[in-house]
């Protein structure tokens, strides 16, 4: 194979890892990355299908790139390709190929029989990271049955990688910070009969190789004392908890574990032993049956928890899920009103927590000239720290914080417009 390629990645960090694996495969085939889509002989769109807005963005991206690179072969892969297969291929004549996960971009449409792909992206090689950090996917699929989520229907059951394959990838990436990701991170190794100690051991093994280890997407029921201690031992006191809601009755309708009081108890415990710990979570607004009492309970939780970062998402009805058949649909305008209330409250909390860091000297990993992150910020998800342009990229530096701008911090000597300080 010769020529140039362009890969467009949509959706979550797990998709970014898949795209990196495709890059490694195409590079090995002798292709080179194009500087712009118009120059490409092959265009790959790695799609997202999590909610309706993500699917629409994926389709719009395919159409746009097809116009930009009118002479290129267009391949659609990722979640939408896996979930909708031939239906998507028929609806998108602009795409030359629709290929599900693990299907090489040189092949035709994905098989119609749902199965774990024989050609699995998980263990393919990938190039060294071009940034000081990198995502590493440690497992694929999910064994949970959350009411709102269709991911298990097209990602399949959980299948964990071996420790050795993950550590080999970590070494090859040559990054300062490794962000471990999976659909169900804390369940790593459970499908291999190893239980919770597997993720604890892996965190320690990766921490022995790189300066920073960060974990994304932890189910609160699996946040054991041992795992908490393993995370704190890395020096990256960051907890990304998959909570989704806090009302106990609604959580049962979501087929989820826990409630607000249990979550607060765990958060308070972590803060008691690690006062500088940062917390992130995501919440679904407007799940079928969500009442004003449920919404008020979530508002109360957000106020009491004082999380550093929160994402709020309008419920999206997904075919094939338990929730799709539930009654109690929340009107769209009411859903948007609830979203606004929650977002406004969390924005104030985030700004307040960032303001509290002014005057402190923090350890910052510089990702690019003038831009870095402390342990409180996950890459491409949370805020950033503006730093001096002359601080070496890829290195850790002590930075005095002199100001804040919403979610972002301003370090001494940073080249930032004077108005923001």
C-alpha positions in Angstrom: 0.0 0.0 0.0 1.3 3.4 -0.9 0.0 6.9 -0.6 -1.2 9.3 2.1 -3.9 8.9 4.7 -6.0 11.1 7.0 -7.7 9.8 10.1 -10.5 11.8 11.8 -11.4 10.7 15.3 -14.7 11.4 17.1 -15.9 10.5 20.5 -14.1 9.4 23.6 -10.4 8.7 24.4 -10.9 5.0 23.7 -11.5 5.9 20.1 -8.3 7.9 20.0 -6.4 4.8 21.0 -8.1 2.8 18.2 -7.1 5.5 15.8 -3.5 5.3 17.0 -3.5 1.6 16.3 -4.7 2.2 12.8 -2.0 4.8 12.4 0.6 2.1 13.4 -0.9 -0.3 10.8 -1.0 2.2 8.0 2.5 3.4 8.7 3.7 -0.2 8.7 2.1 -0.6 5.2 4.2 2.2 3.9 1.6 5.0 3.9 2.3 8.4 5.4 0.1 10.9 7.2 -1.3 13.7 5.0 -1.0 17.3 6.1 -4.6 17.9 5.2 -7.6 15.8 4.1 -7.4 17.2 0.5 -4.0 15.5 0.0 -5.1 12.1 1.2 -5.6 8.9 -0.9 -7.3 7.3 2.1 -9.6 9.0 4.6 -10.7 7.1 7.7 -13.5 8.4 10.0 -13.5 6.8 13.4 -17.1 7.4 14.5 -18.9 7.7 17.8 -22.4 6.3 18.3 -23.0 6.9 22.0 -25.9 9.4 21.7 -27.9 10.9 18.8 -25.8 14.1 18.7 -22.6 12.1 18.4 -24.1 10.0 15.5 -25.1 13.2 13.7 -21.6 14.7 14.1 -20.1 11.5 12.7 -22.4 11.6 9.6 -21.7 15.3 9.1 -17.9 14.6 9.3 -18.1 11.8 6.7 -20.0 14.1 4.3 -17.6 17.0 4.9 -14.5 15.0 4.4 -15.9 13.3 1.3 -16.2 16.7 -0.2 -12.8 17.9 0.9 -11.0 14.7 -0.3 -13.2 13.9 -3.4 -10.6 11.6 -4.9 -9.8 9.6 -1.7 -11.1 6.3 -0.6 -13.4 6.9 2.4 -13.6 4.4 5.1 -16.0 4.7 8.0 -15.1 2.7 11.1 -15.7 2.9 14.9 -18.8 2.7 16.9 -21.4 3.6 14.3 -19.8 1.2 11.8 -19.9 -1.6 14.3 -23.5 -0.8 15.5 -25.2 -0.1 12.2 -23.1 -1.9 9.7 -24.7 -2.4 6.3 -27.6 0.0 7.2 -25.0 2.8 7.5 -23.3 1.7 4.3 -26.6 2.0 2.4 -27.3 5.4 4.0 -23.8 6.8 3.2 -22.9 6.1 -0.5 -20.1 8.7 0.0 -18.3 6.0 2.0 -16.4 3.4 0.0 -16.1 1.1 3.0 -18.0 0.7 6.3 -15.8 -1.5 8.6 -16.4 -2.4 12.2 -13.9 -2.7 15.0 -10.8 -4.7 14.2 -11.5 -4.8 10.5 -8.5 -3.6 8.5 -9.3 -0.5 6.5 -8.4 -2.3 3.3 -11.2 -4.8 3.7 -14.9 -4.5 2.6 -18.0 -3.9 4.7 -18.1 -5.5 8.1 -19.6 -9.0 8.5 -23.3 -9.0 9.4 -22.8 -11.6 12.1 -22.1 -9.9 15.4 -18.9 -11.3 17.0 -15.7 -10.4 18.6 -13.4 -9.5 15.7 -10.6 -11.9 14.9 -8.4 -9.0 14.0 -8.5 -7.1 17.3 -7.2 -3.5 17.5 -6.4 -3.9 21.2 -3.0 -5.5 20.8 -1.8 -3.9 17.6 1.4 -1.8 17.8 1.1 2.0 17.7 3.7 4.7 17.2 5.4 6.6 20.0 3.3 9.4 21.4 3.7 12.8 19.8 2.7 14.4 23.1 4.0 14.1 26.7 0.9 12.0 27.5 -1.0 9.1 25.9 -4.2 7.1 26.5 -3.8 3.4 26.8 -6.8 1.1 26.5 -6.4 -1.9 28.8 -9.6 -3.7 27.9 -12.4 -3.7 25.4 -16.2 -4.3 25.9 -18.3 -4.3 29.0 -20.2 -6.9 31.1 -22.5 -4.5 32.8 -26.1 -3.9 31.8 -26.8 -0.2 32.6 -30.3 0.8 31.4 -29.2 3.6 29.2 -26.1 2.2 27.5 -25.9 0.3 24.2 -22.2 -0.1 24.2 -22.1 -3.8 25.3 -24.3 -4.6 22.3 -21.7 -3.5 19.8 -18.4 -3.5 21.8 -19.1 -7.0 23.1 -18.3 -8.6 26.5 -15.2 -7.4 28.4 -11.9 -8.8 27.3 -8.8 -7.6 29.2 -5.3 -7.4 27.8 -2.4 -9.1 29.4 -0.2 -7.0 31.7 2.8 -7.7 29.5 1.1 -6.4 26.3 0.0 -3.2 28.2 3.5 -2.6 29.7 5.1 -3.1 26.3 2.8 -0.5 24.8 3.5 1.9 27.7 7.2 1.7 27.1 6.9 2.2 23.4 4.8 5.3 23.8 7.7 7.1 25.6 5.3 9.4 27.4 5.5 11.1 30.8 1.9 10.5 31.6 -0.2 7.4 30.8 -4.0 7.6 31.1 -5.5 4.2 31.5 -9.0 3.8 29.9 -11.6 1.1 29.3 -15.4 0.8 29.3 -15.1 -0.6 32.9 -11.6 0.1 34.1 -11.7 -1.3 37.6 -13.1 -4.6 36.2 -9.8 -5.1 34.4 -8.7 -8.8 34.7 -12.1 -10.0 36.0 -12.8 -11.8 32.7 -9.5 -13.6 33.2 -10.5 -14.7 36.7 -8.1 -12.4 38.4 -10.5 -10.0 40.3 -9.8 -6.5 41.6 -6.2 -7.1 42.4 -5.4 -7.1 38.7 -6.1 -3.4 38.2 -4.3 -2.6 41.4 -1.2 -4.5 40.3 -1.3 -2.9 36.9 -1.4 0.6 38.3 1.7 -0.1 40.3 3.5 -1.6 37.3 2.7 1.3 35.0 3.7 3.8 37.7 7.2 2.1 37.9 7.7 3.1 34.2 6.3 6.6 33.9 6.1 9.7 36.0 2.3 9.9 36.0 -0.5 7.4 35.8 -4.1 8.5 35.6 -7.3 6.4 35.6 -10.5 7.3 33.8 -14.0 5.8 34.2 -14.2 4.1 37.6 -17.5 2.6 38.8 -18.0 3.7 42.4 -18.9 0.1 43.5 -15.4 -1.0 42.5 -13.5 1.9 44.2 -12.1 -0.3 47.0 -9.7 0.8 49.7 -6.9 -1.1 47.9 -7.5 0.7 44.6 -7.8 4.1 46.3 -4.4 3.5 47.9 -2.9 2.4 44.6 -4.1 5.6 42.9 -2.8 7.8 45.7 0.6 6.0 45.6 1.1 7.2 42.0 1.0 10.8 43.1 -1.9 11.6 40.7 -4.7 12.1 43.2 -7.4 12.2 40.6 -10.7 10.2 40.7 -12.9 10.0 37.7 -16.1 8.4 39.0 -18.9 7.1 36.8 -21.9 8.1 39.0 -24.6 9.1 36.4 -27.1 10.1 39.1 -27.6 10.1 42.8 -31.4 9.5 43.4 -31.7 5.9 44.7 -35.0 5.1 43.0 -33.7 6.5 39.7 -30.4 4.6 40.0 -32.4 1.4 40.3 -34.2 2.3 37.1 -30.8 2.9 35.5 -29.7 -0.5 36.7 -26.9 1.2 38.6 -25.4 0.7 42.1 -25.3 3.4 44.7 -26.9 6.7 45.8 -25.8 10.2 46.8 -25.1 9.4 50.4 -22.8 6.5 49.5 -21.0 8.5 47.0 -20.5 11.4 49.4 -19.2 9.0 52.0 -16.5 7.7 49.6 -15.5 11.2 48.4 -15.3 12.5 52.0 -13.1 9.5 53.0 -10.7 10.1 50.1 -10.5 13.8 50.9 -9.8 12.9 54.6 -6.6 11.1 53.6 -5.8 13.1 50.4 -7.0 16.7 50.8 -5.6 17.7 47.3 -7.5 15.0 45.5 -9.4 16.1 42.4 -12.8 14.6 41.4 -14.6 14.3 38.1 -17.9 12.7 37.2 -20.7 12.7 34.6 -24.4 12.7 35.1 -27.4 11.9 32.9 -30.3 14.4 33.0 -33.8 13.5 32.0 -33.6 9.7 32.3 -37.2 8.2 32.0 -39.0 8.7 35.2 -36.8 11.5 36.6 -38.9 13.6 38.9 -38.4 17.0 40.4 -37.4 15.3 43.6 -34.8 13.3 41.7 -33.5 16.5 40.1 -33.4 18.4 43.4 -31.4 15.5 44.9 -28.8 15.8 42.2 -28.6 19.6 42.7 -28.1 19.0 46.4 -25.4 16.4 45.8 -23.5 18.7 43.4 -23.6 21.5 46.0 -22.4 19.2 48.8 -19.8 17.2 46.8 -18.0 20.2 45.5 -16.5 18.2 42.6 -13.7 19.8 40.6 -15.3 18.8 37.2 -18.7 17.6 36.1 -20.2 16.8 32.8 -24.0 16.8 32.3 -25.7 15.1 29.4 -29.3 15.0 28.2 -30.7 11.5 28.2 -30.7 10.0 24.7 -33.0 7.1 23.9 -31.0 4.2 22.4 -32.5 1.3 20.6 -32.0 -2.0 22.2 -31.5 -0.6 25.7 -33.7 -1.3 28.8 -34.5 2.4 29.2 -35.9 2.6 25.6 -39.0 0.7 26.8 -39.5 2.7 30.1 -42.3 5.1 30.6 -42.0 8.6 32.2 -40.4 10.4 29.3 -39.0 13.8 30.4 -40.0 16.7 28.0 -37.1 18.1 26.1 -37.6 21.7 27.3 -37.7 20.5 31.0 -34.6 18.5 30.3 -32.8 21.6 29.0 -33.9 23.6 32.0 -32.5 21.0 34.4 -29.3 21.0 32.4 -28.9 24.7 32.7 -29.5 24.7 36.5 -26.9 22.0 37.0 -24.3 23.5 34.6 -24.6 27.0 36.2 -24.1 25.5 39.7 -21.1 23.4 38.7 -19.5 26.3 36.8 -19.6 28.3 40.0 -18.1 25.4 42.0 -15.4 24.8 39.5 -14.4 28.5 39.3 -14.3 28.6 43.1 -12.1 25.6 43.4 -9.8 27.0 40.8 -9.6 30.4 42.5 -8.6 28.6 45.7 -5.4 27.5 44.0 -4.2 31.1 43.4 -1.0 31.8 45.3 0.1 28.1 45.5 3.1 26.6 43.7 2.0 23.5 41.7 3.8 20.8 39.8 2.9 21.1 36.2 3.6 18.8 33.2 4.1 21.0 30.1 2.1 19.5 27.2 2.9 22.2 24.6 4.7 25.6 24.7 2.8 27.7 27.2 0.3 25.1 28.3 0.5 22.4 31.0 -1.5 20.5 33.6 -1.3 19.6 37.3 -2.6 16.3 38.7 -6.0 17.9 38.8 -6.5 18.1 35.0 -6.9 15.2 32.7 -5.7 15.9 29.1 -8.3 17.2 26.6 -11.1 16.9 29.2 -10.5 19.4 32.1 -9.0 22.9 32.3 -5.3 23.8 31.6 -2.5 25.8 33.2 -1.0 28.6 31.2 2.8 28.7 31.8 5.9 30.5 30.5 6.6 29.7 26.9 10.2 28.8 27.7 9.4 25.9 30.0 10.5 22.7 28.4 7.7 20.6 26.9 7.5 17.1 28.3 9.0 18.0 31.6 7.6 18.7 35.1 8.0 22.2 36.5 7.1 24.0 39.7 4.8 26.9 38.7 3.4 29.6 40.9 -0.3 30.2 40.2 -1.1 33.9 40.0 -4.6 33.9 38.5 -7.6 31.9 37.2 -9.9 32.2 34.3 -12.9 29.9 34.8 -11.6 26.4 34.5 -8.0 27.5 33.6 -5.1 28.6 35.8 -2.5 31.2 35.0 1.1 30.6 36.0 3.6 33.3 36.8 5.1 34.7 33.5 2.5 33.1 31.3 1.9 34.8 28.0 -1.8 35.5 28.6 -3.8 38.6 27.8 -3.6 41.0 30.7 -7.4 41.3 30.9 -7.7 37.7 32.1 -5.6 38.2 35.2 
